[in-house]
């Protein structure tokens, strides 16, 4: 399969690893921003194959995980109302709110539906003009254009019973917030290739220069990630801090012009709360005034929300890269995929889910891995 099998080649992976080992002379801490990259790293054991002292820190790159608890509780309240069809991608249904999730709302009689596109939700609204149809628009820059298009089409077609509950966040402000943290150990970033395929790379050079960190745009297959790491450690060893595009088959400097125009028309940038992190200035989108009639928060006027996080869950520290998932005492005990305390255990991009799925249940790296340089086979 083109662009899949070619990027899982064990021989090429070994060559990249040999180059990384030959380059590194000191410890380095790199953050992969995207949760999809985290899953690929853990699945293939890439972190265990790197030189001693080179650490991959898992960043807040799971959009489901950083959706604030207040927004989850608002979704639950709206989904519970009579006459509402609440639509979402499947990975949101088991994300815990303060005292329940969307699956429970569905079990209690709420009309909660899994869709594969926001346009599916718009089609439901057109078929059922007597119902209020809400789509839960969650994600980074990658999914924002499709959600913007759905609202744009609803307005163009005059579909008044369709609205969007928006919880979109932006990567560059999150990088800036990470670098400004007093606990920051990050010395370089592997940037998310799919985000940059939409937005381009224009926002990254200023960050690389201001904080003197290399930023390498990276894909998601094993060879993509190893090439991103290779370029990153080479810059670090040379004392450089540039933006490099290691994912040219998908990313252009200017991004996707059509998607960018749609985003500019439908959304406006503003401050946004991130679950486990707090409010990051100018890190999110909301619907612009022209599309206010399709804003579910405005339409349903949800207020009086009182949130309560689990006292055992340390997912906020996981999202900030301060701890690894297995360093949380609840991991694999009180918190499992069947009994999740936080979104990082149920999301398909969550770090806790990756560690549980691929059996990273203890601390440290097995001695045999460091001795032989072998882990879960790449590819």
N, C-alpha and C positions, 0 to 999 in steps of 0.2 A: 504494500500500500504506500503510495508516494507520500513522502514527508513524514511517515511514521516509522516504517521498518528501517529506512536509511539513518534515522536518528536514534536507533537502538543497537547499533553495531558494537559488540563487545571489544573487538580489536581496536576500533577507533577510540572507544572510551579509554582503553588502556593507554593509548598514545597521549591522549589529553591529560590523563592522570599522571603519567610520567613527566610530562612537561610542567604540570603544576608542582609536583614534588621537586623537580630540578630548580624551579623558580623561587620557591618559598625559603626564606632564611630566618623568619621570625614569626611570632604569633600575629594573626589577624582575625578580626571579627567582621563578618559580612552579613547583611540582612537581605533575605529574599522577601520582597514586598508581597508577593501573591500567594494565596493559600493553595492554588493549583500547583505552583512550584514546590511548596512545602510537601504536598502529598507525593509528588514525583521524587523528591529528594529522599523522603523516608521510605517509600516503596522500593526504590532501587538501592538503598543503602549508600547513597552518594556521600553523605556527611561522614560515614564511617571509613570511607576510602581516602579522605583528604589527609594531608600531612598533619602531624601532631601540632596542636596549637591553632589550627585554622578552624574557626567555629562559624557555623551557619546559624544565625539568629532568626527565628521565625517572626515575621512582622504582622501587622494588623491588616493583612490583605485578603481577609474573608469578609465579603460584604454582609452576609447573613450574621456573622459573629459581631460586627460592630454596629449593627442596627440597635439603637438605644432601646432600653427596656420600656421607656414611656411610649415609644412608637409601637412596640409589640403590643402593649396593653391597649393602645388606641385601636389597633387592628382588631384585637379580640372584642372590644366593645362594639365596634361598627359591625363586625361579622355576626354578632349576636342579635342585631336588630331585625325585627320583622320586615319582610319586603326587600331585604338586601341579599344580593348574590355576591359573595366575596371570593375573588379569584386570586390565585397566587401560584408561583412555581412550587413544586413539591418540597423543596428544601426548607421552606418557611413553616411547614405545618407542625413540626415537632419542636420548634424553637420555644423554650419555656418563657412565658411571661411571669408576672408576679405569682399567679396561682393556677394557671392553666395554659393550654396551647390551642392552636387552631383545630387540631384533631379532636380535642375535647369539646370545643364549640360545635364542631360538626356532629359529634356523638350526641350532643344535647339538642340537636334539631336545627342548627344553623346551616344555611345553604352555602357551604364552603366547597369550592371546586378547584382542582388542580388543572392548570392550563399550560400549554407549551409556548405561548407567545401572548404578549399583551393584545395583539390583534384578535386572538381567540376570545378574549374577554369582551372586546368591542363587538364582535359578532354576536355574543350572547346578549349584549345590551340591545342590539338591533332586533333580535328575535323576540325579546321580552321587554317591550317599551313600558310595561306596567311595573317593572322591577328596577330598583337602583342597583347597578352593577359597579363594583369597585375592584380595581386591580391594585395589588400591593407592589409598587414599583421600588424594588430594592436593588442596589448594586453600585459598582464603581462606574467609571466612564464607559466601560465596555457595553453594558446593557442599557445605558441611558438613551442612546439614539432611538432604539426600538420603542421604548416607553414614550419618548417625545413624539414619535410618529403616530402612536395610537391616539394620543390626545389631539394631535393636529388633525387626524382623520375624523375623530369624533366631532370636532368643531366644524370641519368642512362639510360633513354630512348632516349636521344638525342633530346629532345623537345627544340629547340632553340628559339622559339617565346614566351616562358613563362618567366615572371619575377615577382619579388616580391618587392613591395614598403614597406620597413620595418620601423615600428615604435614600436618596442618592448621595454618595460621597466621592471626593476627589483625592487622588493620590499625592500630588505635589505638596499640598499643605500638610498632609500627614507626615511626609518625609521631614518637612521643616519642623514640625512639632516634636518628632523623635530626636532630631539633632539638638533641639533647644532644651531637652530634658536634662536635669542634673545627673540622672542615672545613666545617660546614654553611653554605650560602649561601641556603637556602630562606627565602623571606619570606611564602609563602602556599601553600595546598594546594587542588588540585581533587580532592575526595574521590570515591571510586568509587561510582556510583549503585547498582549491583547489590548491593554489600556492604550499603549502607544500606537497601536494600529488605528485607533480612532482619533486620538488627540495629537499624535506626532510627538516630537521630542523638544519642542520649543521652550517648555517651562523648566527643563532640567539643567541646562548649562549654568543658569544663575545660581541654582542650588549647589551644584558641584563646586562652583567658584567660591560662593559665600562660606560654605562649610568645609571646603577643601576635602571633598570625598569623591572618589570615582563612582560614576553611575553607569552601569552597563545594561542596556535593554536586552532582555533574555527571553527565550521561548520556554517550552514546557517539557520537551522530551529530554532523555538523559544526556544526549550529546549537546543539546542546546544549553543545558544548565552547566555542564562541565566547561563548555567554551566560554560561557559568561564568567564562571569562576576563574578560568585561566586568564582572561583579559583583565579581570579585576585585580587579581594578586600581582599581575605584571605591573599594572599602574601603581599599586601600593608599594611594591619593592623599589620602583623608580622614583617615588615621591610625586607622582602625577595625580591629577584630579580632573578628569575629562569625562564627557558623555560619549559613550561608544554604542553603536547599534550592532549587536550580535544576532539580530533577528531580521535581517533585511528581506527575507522572503515574505514577510507579513507587514513590516513597519517601514513607512516612509517618513522623512523628516516633517513634512507638512500634514501628516495624518490623513484622515478621510474628509475631504472638503464638504461633501454632501451631508455627512453626519454632523460636522461642526456647524454648518448653517442651521440644521434642524435644532441642535442644542441651543444655539444662540437665540433662535426665535421663541422656543417654548419655555426654556428654563432661565432662571436668574441665579447668580452665585450669592451665597450667604453663609453665615456661620452654621455649624452643624455639630450636634452632640454625637459622640462615638461611645458605644457601650464599653465600659471598663477603662475609658481614657478620659472622657470629658469633652467639653466644647473646644473645637479647633476653628479658629477664624477662617472664614471664606473656604471652608472645606466641603461644602455641600451645595446642592441645587434645590430650588423649590420652583413651582410653577410661576411663570411671570404673570403680571396683572391681566394681560390679555386672555389668559387661560384660567383665571381664578374660578370661573363657574364650574370647572372640571377638577377642582382641588377638593379631595375628600375631607381633609381636615377642616376646610372652610365650610363645606356643604353640611357636614354632620356635627360641627361645633362640639367636638368631644372635649370635655373639661372635667376637672375634679379627679384626674388620674393620680393615684398614690402608688408609687412603685416600691418594691421590696426585693432586693437581690438576696440570693442564698448566702448565708454566712460562711458556708464551707467552700464555695466556689472561688477559685483564684484565676478565673479566665481573663480578668482585666490585666493581670500581670503577664499572662501568657501572650495576650495581644500586644503588649508593649515590649515583648522580648526580654522581660526581666527574669522569667523562669521558663524551664521546659515543662511540658504537660505532666510528666511523671513526677515532678517535684511538688505537685499539689497533693496533699494528703488524701483528698477525696477521689483522686484519679483511679479508676478501675475498681473502686470500692463503693462508696455512696454514689459516685458519678460514673455511669456507663452509658452506652448508646441506648439502652432500654430505659434507664432512669437518669436522664441528663439533668445536671444542675445548671449548665450554661450552654450557650449556642455553639461554642467551640467543640463540644462533644457530638453534636448532631448534624452540623453542616457538612456537606460534601467537601468543603475546602477548609474546615476547621483543623487546627493543629492537634487538638486533643483527640479528634476522631482519627486522624492519621496515625498517631502514636498507638491508639487502642487497636485499630484495624491491623497494623503491621507489627503488633506485639512488642512495641518499645515500652516495656512495663517497668524497667528498672533504670537506675542511674548509671552513668558511665558508659564507656565503649568497651565491648569485650576485648580482652587482651589478644585473643587470636586474630581479631580483625586488624589490630595495630601491627601485629607481628607479621602477618601474611599479606596485608593489603587487600583482603578479600571479604566481601559481604554478600548481600543479596545480589545475584548476578544482574548487571546492567543488561537490559533487553530480555 
